[in-house]
Amino acid sequence: MPQVRRREKASEEVEEPIGNEEDTEATTEPSAAPVTTALQSPSQSYDVEEIEGVGRVTAQKLRESGYNTALDVAYAGVKELADVLGSEDRARQIIAAAQRLVGLNNFVTALEVYERKRNVQYISTGVKALDELLGGGIETRAITELAGEFGSGKTNFCHQLSVMVQLPEDKGGLKGKALFIDTENTFRPERIVQIAKYRGLDPKEALKNIFYARAYNSDHQMLIIDEAKKIIPKENIRLIVIDSLVAHFRSEYPGRENLAERQQKLNHHIAQLLKLADIYNAAVVVTNQVIAQPDMFFGNPLKPAGGNVIAHGATYRIWLRKGKENIRVARILDSPMHPESEATFKITEEGLIDGEPQ
């Protein structure tokens, strides 16, 4: 610890560091932290000022940029933190100090990965067939993509999950709240009221437990995700919904000449979401539009938009399609653990319910 001298000011004792540290910042020693791994859930209680080398001025800069805890800093990239601090070397040092504070290790055993996987939680879809298809429901620490044509049930699915996450664990929820990011003006609070009544929740309380944000362009959409770090731990948000993920990116970057820039930006956005899901043990659900494949002569001529960036970024990909009447069919399009199979459900006034194939 640096030596300090004391001075009196308005009957209040103030500590000033001796030396030429940046903006009168004092270097603090990290308190003892439990040993954890990069695949476990480190403590989120450490404030940024507890990081070695971070004083009041730097802490303020970090908080203003959405880095409120040592865990946020520990998972940050050097380049993104350098944009805040003005120096890559300083950013690298502070990230390393934050990782030491929260106890992140680079290497873990497969057994530790297995134990951590057992702690993953699930949000029930409210449909038995869908839960069985997904091995328990929508998984935390993962991105689940819902792709399909207009009217296939993607937005209804998101509304239902925003209610289901509020239920206690013995009823399939996480007793948490939802963040619903709307890019196409599809959110309908009236739908939440209908689903909440059917699920035995107070409609007003259900609405209070959903934080809504309207994204007006791709930059605004990404900014909302950055700002979300300020409310996720405070409000116990366990579900993040984006409906839809690629709409703004497609409209703002048309044509093949803009494809590379669009995909780079979209890739960064997905990395944002994966980081939030992992740090806060939250489930991320995104809807995706479809595009036609003119050269497809056999099979389904439609495919999810976003190309390989979304294909690689999404943990689970579910394809939704219309059946007869109100029946919808959900098919596992891609999953690291589920076989390719299907389940059916109905869309009713009460939300998504089990339904037989027609």
C-alpha positions as CSV (number, residue, x, y, z in Angstrom):
1,M,0.0,0.0,0.0
2,P,1.4,3.5,-0.8
3,Q,2.0,5.8,2.1
4,V,-0.7,8.5,2.6
5,R,-0.7,11.8,4.4
6,R,-3.9,13.1,6.1
7,R,-5.4,16.6,5.9
8,E,-8.4,18.1,7.5
9,K,-11.2,19.6,5.4
10,A,-14.5,20.7,6.8
11,S,-14.0,18.5,9.8
12,E,-13.7,15.5,7.5
13,E,-10.5,13.4,7.2
14,V,-9.4,12.8,3.6
15,E,-6.7,10.5,2.4
16,E,-4.4,11.6,-0.4
17,P,-1.8,9.3,-2.0
18,I,1.8,10.5,-2.0
19,G,3.5,10.3,-5.4
20,N,2.5,10.9,-9.0
21,E,-0.2,8.4,-9.5
22,E,-2.8,9.3,-12.1
23,D,-5.4,11.7,-10.9
24,T,-4.7,11.1,-7.2
25,E,-5.6,7.4,-7.5
26,A,-4.4,5.0,-4.8
27,T,-3.4,1.5,-5.7
28,T,-5.4,-1.0,-3.6
29,E,-4.4,-4.5,-2.8
30,P,-6.9,-7.2,-3.8
31,S,-8.7,-8.9,-1.0
32,A,-8.6,-12.6,-0.7
33,A,-10.8,-14.2,-3.4
34,P,-12.1,-17.7,-3.7
35,V,-10.3,-19.8,-6.3
36,T,-12.7,-20.3,-9.2
37,T,-12.3,-21.1,-12.9
38,A,-13.3,-19.4,-16.1
39,L,-16.1,-21.9,-16.4
40,Q,-17.5,-21.4,-12.9
41,S,-19.5,-18.5,-11.5
42,P,-17.1,-16.1,-9.8
43,S,-18.4,-13.8,-7.2
44,Q,-19.9,-10.6,-8.6
45,S,-19.7,-8.7,-5.3
46,Y,-16.2,-7.1,-6.0
47,D,-16.5,-3.4,-6.9
48,V,-14.2,-2.0,-9.6
49,E,-12.3,0.0,-7.0
50,E,-11.2,-3.2,-5.4
51,I,-9.1,-4.1,-8.4
52,E,-5.4,-3.5,-7.9
53,G,-4.3,-0.3,-9.7
54,V,-7.8,1.1,-10.0
55,G,-8.5,4.3,-8.0
56,R,-11.5,6.7,-7.9
57,V,-11.0,8.4,-11.3
58,T,-10.4,5.2,-13.2
59,A,-13.3,3.5,-11.4
60,Q,-15.6,6.4,-12.4
61,K,-14.5,6.0,-16.1
62,L,-15.2,2.2,-15.9
63,R,-18.7,2.7,-14.3
64,E,-19.7,5.3,-16.9
65,S,-18.8,2.8,-19.6
66,G,-20.8,0.0,-18.0
67,Y,-18.1,-1.9,-16.0
68,N,-19.6,-1.9,-12.6
69,T,-17.9,-5.0,-11.0
70,A,-14.6,-6.6,-11.2
71,L,-16.2,-9.5,-13.0
72,D,-17.2,-7.1,-15.9
73,V,-13.6,-6.0,-16.2
74,A,-12.2,-9.6,-15.9
75,Y,-14.3,-10.6,-19.0
76,A,-13.5,-7.5,-21.0
77,G,-11.3,-7.4,-24.1
78,V,-8.1,-5.4,-24.1
79,K,-9.2,-3.3,-27.0
80,E,-12.6,-2.4,-25.7
81,L,-11.2,-1.5,-22.3
82,A,-8.4,0.5,-23.9
83,D,-11.1,2.7,-25.5
84,V,-12.2,3.6,-22.0
85,L,-8.8,4.0,-20.4
86,G,-6.8,5.3,-23.3
87,S,-4.0,2.7,-23.1
88,E,-3.8,-0.9,-24.1
89,D,-1.0,-1.6,-21.6
90,R,-3.0,-0.2,-18.8
91,A,-6.1,-2.0,-19.9
92,R,-4.2,-5.3,-20.0
93,Q,-2.8,-4.8,-16.5
94,I,-6.2,-4.0,-15.1
95,I,-7.9,-6.9,-16.8
96,A,-5.2,-9.2,-15.4
97,A,-5.7,-7.7,-11.9
98,A,-9.4,-8.2,-12.1
99,Q,-9.0,-11.8,-13.2
100,R,-6.8,-12.4,-10.2
101,L,-9.3,-10.8,-7.9
102,V,-12.2,-12.9,-8.9
103,G,-10.1,-16.0,-9.2
104,L,-10.3,-16.8,-12.9
105,N,-8.0,-19.6,-14.1
106,N,-7.2,-20.3,-17.8
107,F,-7.1,-24.1,-17.5
108,V,-9.7,-26.4,-15.9
109,T,-10.3,-30.1,-15.9
110,A,-13.1,-31.8,-17.8
111,L,-14.5,-32.8,-14.4
112,E,-14.9,-29.1,-13.5
113,V,-16.6,-28.4,-16.8
114,Y,-19.0,-31.3,-16.1
115,E,-19.8,-30.0,-12.6
116,R,-20.4,-26.6,-13.9
117,K,-22.7,-27.9,-16.6
118,R,-24.8,-29.6,-13.9
119,N,-25.4,-26.2,-12.4
120,V,-26.9,-24.8,-15.7
121,Q,-30.6,-23.9,-15.2
122,Y,-33.6,-24.2,-17.5
123,I,-36.6,-22.0,-18.2
124,S,-39.7,-24.1,-19.0
125,T,-41.4,-23.2,-22.2
126,G,-44.7,-24.1,-20.7
127,V,-45.2,-26.8,-23.3
128,K,-44.3,-30.3,-22.2
129,A,-43.4,-31.4,-25.8
130,L,-41.0,-28.5,-26.2
131,D,-39.4,-29.0,-22.9
132,E,-38.7,-32.6,-23.8
133,L,-37.3,-31.6,-27.1
134,L,-34.9,-29.1,-25.5
135,G,-33.9,-31.4,-22.6
136,G,-35.7,-29.3,-19.9
137,G,-36.3,-26.0,-21.5
138,I,-34.4,-22.9,-22.5
139,E,-30.8,-23.1,-21.1
140,T,-29.0,-20.4,-19.2
141,R,-25.4,-19.4,-20.2
142,A,-26.4,-20.1,-23.9
143,I,-28.0,-18.3,-26.9
144,T,-31.1,-20.0,-28.2
145,E,-32.1,-18.8,-31.7
146,L,-35.7,-19.1,-32.9
147,A,-35.9,-18.9,-36.7
148,G,-38.9,-19.1,-39.0
149,E,-41.2,-17.4,-41.3
150,F,-43.6,-14.6,-40.3
151,G,-46.4,-16.0,-38.2
152,S,-44.5,-19.1,-37.2
153,G,-44.8,-18.2,-33.5
154,K,-41.4,-16.6,-32.7
155,T,-42.7,-13.5,-30.9
156,N,-45.4,-15.5,-29.1
157,F,-42.6,-17.8,-27.9
158,C,-40.7,-14.8,-26.5
159,H,-43.7,-13.4,-24.7
160,Q,-44.3,-16.8,-23.1
161,L,-40.7,-17.1,-21.9
162,S,-40.8,-13.6,-20.5
163,V,-43.6,-14.8,-18.2
164,M,-42.3,-18.3,-17.5
165,V,-39.0,-17.0,-16.2
166,Q,-40.9,-15.3,-13.3
167,L,-42.3,-18.5,-12.0
168,P,-40.7,-20.3,-9.0
169,E,-38.3,-23.1,-9.9
170,D,-40.7,-25.9,-8.9
171,K,-43.0,-24.6,-11.6
172,G,-40.4,-24.3,-14.3
173,G,-39.2,-20.7,-13.8
174,L,-36.1,-19.1,-12.3
175,K,-38.0,-16.6,-10.1
176,G,-36.3,-13.9,-12.1
177,K,-37.1,-11.0,-14.5
178,A,-36.8,-10.5,-18.2
179,L,-35.3,-7.9,-20.5
180,F,-37.2,-7.6,-23.8
181,I,-35.4,-5.8,-26.6
182,D,-37.8,-5.0,-29.4
183,T,-36.4,-4.1,-32.8
184,E,-39.6,-4.4,-34.9
185,N,-42.3,-3.1,-32.6
186,T,-43.6,-6.6,-31.9
187,F,-43.9,-6.5,-28.1
188,R,-47.5,-6.5,-26.8
189,P,-48.1,-6.1,-23.1
190,E,-51.6,-7.3,-23.6
191,R,-50.2,-10.7,-24.5
192,I,-48.2,-10.8,-21.3
193,V,-51.4,-10.1,-19.4
194,Q,-53.2,-13.1,-21.1
195,I,-50.3,-15.5,-20.5
196,A,-49.7,-14.4,-16.9
197,K,-53.4,-15.0,-16.0
198,Y,-53.3,-18.5,-17.4
199,R,-50.0,-19.2,-15.5
200,G,-51.4,-18.0,-12.2
201,L,-49.5,-14.8,-12.0
202,D,-50.7,-11.3,-11.1
203,P,-50.7,-9.5,-14.6
204,K,-49.5,-6.2,-13.2
205,E,-46.6,-7.8,-11.3
206,A,-45.7,-9.8,-14.4
207,L,-45.5,-6.6,-16.4
208,K,-43.4,-4.9,-13.8
209,N,-40.9,-7.8,-14.0
210,I,-40.3,-7.3,-17.7
211,F,-37.9,-4.5,-18.6
212,Y,-38.6,-3.2,-22.2
213,A,-36.3,-1.4,-24.6
214,R,-37.0,-0.4,-28.1
215,A,-34.0,-0.5,-30.4
216,Y,-34.2,2.0,-33.3
217,N,-31.0,1.0,-35.1
218,S,-28.1,-1.5,-34.8
219,D,-25.9,0.8,-32.9
220,H,-28.7,1.5,-30.4
221,Q,-29.3,-2.2,-30.1
222,M,-25.7,-2.8,-29.2
223,L,-25.7,0.1,-26.8
224,I,-28.7,-1.3,-25.0
225,I,-26.8,-4.5,-24.4
226,D,-23.8,-2.6,-23.0
227,E,-26.2,-0.6,-20.7
228,A,-27.9,-3.9,-19.6
229,K,-24.9,-4.7,-17.4
230,K,-26.1,-2.0,-15.1
231,I,-29.5,-3.5,-14.3
232,I,-29.0,-7.3,-14.8
233,P,-27.5,-8.1,-11.4
234,K,-29.5,-5.4,-9.6
235,E,-32.9,-6.5,-10.9
236,N,-32.1,-10.3,-11.1
237,I,-32.7,-10.5,-14.8
238,R,-32.4,-14.1,-15.9
239,L,-33.8,-13.9,-19.5
240,I,-32.7,-11.6,-22.3
241,V,-34.8,-11.5,-25.4
242,I,-34.1,-9.8,-28.7
243,D,-36.9,-9.8,-31.3
244,S,-35.4,-9.8,-33.8
245,L,-31.7,-10.0,-33.8
246,V,-30.8,-9.1,-37.4
247,A,-33.5,-6.8,-38.6
248,H,-31.6,-3.5,-38.2
249,F,-28.3,-5.0,-39.5
250,R,-30.0,-6.2,-42.7
251,S,-31.7,-2.9,-43.4
252,E,-28.6,-0.7,-42.6
253,Y,-26.1,-2.8,-44.5
254,P,-27.7,-3.9,-47.8
255,G,-25.9,-5.4,-50.7
256,R,-22.8,-7.6,-51.0
257,E,-20.5,-4.6,-50.8
258,N,-21.6,-4.0,-47.1
259,L,-21.7,-7.7,-46.2
260,A,-18.3,-7.9,-44.5
261,E,-18.9,-4.8,-42.3
262,R,-22.3,-6.1,-41.3
263,Q,-21.1,-9.5,-40.4
264,Q,-18.2,-8.1,-38.3
265,K,-20.6,-5.9,-36.4
266,L,-23.1,-8.7,-35.9
267,N,-20.3,-11.0,-34.7
268,H,-19.3,-8.4,-32.0
269,H,-23.0,-8.2,-31.0
270,I,-23.3,-11.9,-30.5
271,A,-20.0,-11.9,-28.5
272,Q,-21.7,-9.3,-26.2
273,L,-24.7,-11.6,-25.7
274,L,-22.6,-14.7,-25.0
275,K,-20.6,-12.7,-22.4
276,L,-23.7,-11.5,-20.6
277,A,-25.2,-15.0,-20.6
278,D,-22.0,-16.5,-19.1
279,I,-21.3,-13.8,-16.5
280,Y,-24.8,-13.5,-15.2
281,N,-26.0,-17.1,-15.7
282,A,-28.8,-15.8,-17.9
283,A,-30.7,-17.3,-20.9
284,V,-30.5,-15.4,-24.1
285,V,-33.2,-15.9,-26.7
286,V,-33.1,-14.2,-30.1
287,T,-35.5,-14.5,-33.0
288,N,-34.2,-14.5,-36.6
289,Q,-35.7,-13.8,-40.0
290,V,-35.4,-16.1,-43.0
291,I,-34.1,-15.6,-46.5
292,A,-34.8,-17.5,-49.7
293,Q,-32.3,-19.6,-51.5
294,P,-33.2,-19.3,-55.3
295,D,-30.8,-22.1,-56.2
296,M,-32.5,-24.6,-53.9
297,F,-34.4,-27.0,-56.1
298,F,-35.1,-29.7,-53.4
299,G,-35.9,-29.3,-49.8
300,N,-36.7,-26.2,-47.8
301,P,-35.8,-23.1,-49.9
302,L,-35.6,-20.9,-46.8
303,K,-32.8,-20.6,-44.3
304,P,-32.1,-18.3,-41.3
305,A,-30.6,-14.9,-42.0
306,G,-27.2,-13.8,-40.7
307,G,-25.1,-16.5,-42.3
308,N,-22.3,-18.3,-40.6
309,V,-21.8,-15.6,-37.9
310,I,-25.2,-16.5,-36.3
311,A,-24.8,-20.2,-37.1
312,H,-21.6,-20.4,-35.1
313,G,-22.7,-17.9,-32.4
314,A,-26.0,-19.4,-31.4
315,T,-25.7,-22.4,-29.0
316,Y,-29.1,-23.8,-30.0
317,R,-31.0,-23.2,-33.2
318,I,-34.7,-24.0,-33.4
319,W,-36.7,-23.8,-36.6
320,L,-40.4,-22.9,-36.3
321,R,-43.0,-23.5,-39.0
322,K,-46.7,-23.3,-39.4
323,G,-48.9,-26.4,-39.3
324,K,-52.6,-26.7,-39.8
325,E,-54.9,-24.3,-37.8
326,N,-53.0,-23.1,-34.8
327,I,-50.5,-25.9,-34.7
328,R,-46.8,-25.0,-34.9
329,V,-43.8,-27.3,-35.4
330,A,-40.5,-26.8,-33.7
331,R,-37.4,-28.6,-35.0
332,I,-33.9,-28.7,-33.6
333,L,-31.8,-27.2,-36.4
334,D,-28.5,-27.3,-34.6
335,S,-27.4,-28.3,-31.1
336,P,-24.2,-29.5,-29.5
337,M,-26.2,-32.1,-27.5
338,H,-29.7,-32.7,-28.9
339,P,-30.6,-35.0,-31.8
340,E,-32.4,-33.5,-34.7
341,S,-36.1,-34.0,-33.8
342,E,-39.4,-32.2,-33.8
343,A,-42.2,-31.2,-31.4
344,T,-45.6,-29.6,-31.9
345,F,-47.5,-26.9,-29.9
346,K,-50.5,-24.7,-30.2
347,I,-50.8,-20.9,-30.0
348,T,-53.9,-19.9,-28.1
349,E,-55.1,-16.8,-26.2
350,E,-53.5,-18.3,-23.1
351,G,-50.1,-18.6,-24.9
352,L,-48.2,-21.7,-26.1
353,I,-49.7,-25.0,-25.0
354,D,-49.3,-28.6,-26.0
355,G,-50.8,-29.6,-29.3
356,E,-51.1,-32.7,-31.4
357,P,-49.8,-32.8,-35.0
358,Q,-52.4,-32.4,-37.6
